[in-house]
Amino acid sequence: MTLSFINRNIFWHGVNPWGEKSHYNCEDWSSDDPLHQGLASSLEGGLIAKQKKFSCNNKFRVLCIEI
C-alpha cells in the first residue's frame, strides 16, 4: 500500500473535483492492474479536496454515493 495516507481510511471514488465521473476509475472498478489508475481519498479533510491517483492494485474501500 502507498505511504500517502498512512493510518487513515482511504476510499476509491473516481470523481473529479466537480463531482463528475473521472476516467481514473480502475476501468470502472473491474481492474487490479498496477498500470491502471483510480482516484482515492481519505475521508478526513474532505473527500475530493485531497484526492490522489493510485495504482488499481491497491486494496482500498469503494465509496458509492448516488446523486
C-alpha positions in Angstrom: 0.0 0.0 0.0 1.2 3.5 -0.7 2.5 5.7 2.2 0.5 8.8 1.2 -2.4 8.2 3.7 -0.8 6.2 6.5 -3.2 5.2 9.3 -6.3 6.6 7.6 -9.3 5.1 5.9 -8.9 5.5 2.1 -11.8 5.2 -0.3 -11.8 4.8 -4.1 -14.4 7.2 -5.5 -13.5 8.0 -9.2 -14.9 11.5 -9.4 -13.2 14.8 -10.3 -13.4 17.9 -8.0 -16.6 18.9 -9.8 -18.4 15.7 -9.0 -18.2 14.3 -12.5 -17.0 10.8 -13.3 -13.3 10.7 -13.9 -11.5 8.4 -16.4 -9.3 7.5 -13.4 -11.6 4.8 -12.1 -9.7 1.5 -12.5 -11.6 0.6 -15.7 -15.0 1.1 -13.9 -13.7 -0.8 -10.9 -13.0 -4.0 -12.8 -9.2 -3.8 -12.9 -6.5 -4.5 -10.3 -3.8 -3.9 -12.9 -0.9 -1.8 -11.4 -0.7 0.1 -14.7 -4.3 1.4 -14.4 -5.1 4.2 -12.0 -8.1 5.4 -9.9 -8.8 8.3 -7.7 -8.9 7.8 -3.9 -9.1 10.0 -0.9 -9.1 9.9 2.9 -12.4 10.9 4.4 -10.5 13.3 6.7 -10.4 16.8 5.4 -12.9 16.4 2.6 -13.5 13.6 0.1 -12.4 15.4 -3.1 -10.1 18.0 -1.7 -7.1 15.7 -1.2 -7.7 13.1 -3.9 -4.7 11.4 -5.4 -4.2 8.9 -8.2 -3.3 5.4 -7.1 -2.5 2.2 -9.0 -5.5 -0.1 -9.2 -3.7 -2.9 -7.3 -4.1 -1.0 -4.0 -6.8 -2.5 -1.7 -9.0 0.4 -0.6 -12.7 0.5 0.2 -15.1 1.7 -2.5 -17.3 4.7 -1.6 -20.6 4.6 -3.6 -22.9 7.7 -3.5 -25.9 8.0 -5.7 -26.9 11.6 -6.6 
